C-alpha cells in the first residue's frame, strides 16, 4: 500500500511540474529573448542616429609596431642541437 501511495504522489508531482513548465517556460524564454533584442537594438541604433548624414567615422585603428633596438627586446641564446 505504501509503494502505491508513493508512486501516485510521485506521478502527481511530476505531472504538476510538467504542466507548470509548459506554462512558465515559454514566458521566461520570451522575456529573455525580448531583453536580448532590446540590448542588441540599443547597441546598433546609437551609432547610426548620433552621426549626421555624410560624416565619416573610423572605428578600427591598426596597432602600431613596436619600434626599438633588437638589444632591448631580450636576451637571445644561440644553441646547437646535439644528437
RAMO-V551117 format. One record per pair of residues at least 6 apart in sequence whose ideal C-beta (glycine too) atoms are under 7 Angstrom apart, sorted by sequence separation. I is the first residue (numbers start at 1). J is the second residue. D is the distance in whole Angstrom. If there is no record, write none. Layout:
i=(I/I)
j=(J/J)
d=(D/D)
This chain:
i=(51)
j=(57)
d=(6)
